[in-house]
C-alpha cells in the first residue's frame, strides 16, 4: 500500500525549498511540493522517507537551481529556477513583440501621413501622445510596486514588475524633461521631420519597455486569483 506523507514531512520538503534553493514563488510552490511529494511516496514503497527524500531532491536539483536566460537583458536580473525558463521565454517573446509594435506604431503613423499634416498639428498631437505615455509609465510604476509589496503572494511576474520599479521613478521623470518638455514645438522645418521621427521612436521604445514590464503585474494578479480559487476548492 502506498504511504502518504505526514504534515511534518511535507513541511520538511517546503523548508528544503526555502533553505537550499531560496524558492519563494507562491504560484508554483504547491505544484512543485506536490510533484516532489508524489515521487517521494512512490520511492517509499521500497525505502525509507529520508532516503527517498534525498534521492528525489537530487533528481530535482538541476530544475530548482537558478539559470541564465536571455530575458534578463529586458526584464532585469532576478532569480529564476530552471523549470520556469520555458514558460518565461514564451512570455518574453510576446512582450518583445508588443514592445516593438508599441514603439513603432505612432512614429510609423506619423511617417506615413507626414506629408498631409501641418507641422503645428504634428507638434501638438505628438506632445499629447508623449504626455499620455509618460503618465501611464509613472502611474504603473507607482501602482504596481505599491500593490505588489503590500500583497500576500510572490510570483515571478510580480518580481519582474517590482524589479522594473526600483529607483526608476526619478529617471522616468528626469528624462521626460529632455524627451517631452524641451522638444515641445521643436518641429519647425519639414526637412528635419525624419530626424525628429527617430527621436520619437527612441522615446516610445524607452517608455514602452517599462510599461510592458510593469504590466507583468497583471499576469501576477491572474496567478493570485488562480491560487485563491485553488485554495477555495480545496
Secondary structure as GFF3:
##gff-version 3
##sequence-region A 1 234
A	DSSP	alpha_helix	7	21	.	.	.	ID=ss1
A	DSSP	alpha_helix	26	43	.	.	.	ID=ss2
A	DSSP	alpha_helix	49	64	.	.	.	ID=ss3
A	DSSP	alpha_helix	72	75	.	.	.	ID=ss4
A	DSSP	three_ten_helix	82	84	.	.	.	ID=ss5
A	DSSP	alpha_helix	85	113	.	.	.	ID=ss6
A	DSSP	three_ten_helix	114	116	.	.	.	ID=ss7
A	DSSP	alpha_helix	119	149	.	.	.	ID=ss8
A	DSSP	alpha_helix	156	165	.	.	.	ID=ss9
A	DSSP	alpha_helix	169	176	.	.	.	ID=ss10
A	DSSP	pi_helix	177	181	.	.	.	ID=ss11
A	DSSP	three_ten_helix	190	192	.	.	.	ID=ss12
A	DSSP	alpha_helix	193	214	.	.	.	ID=ss13
A	DSSP	alpha_helix	216	233	.	.	.	ID=ss14
###
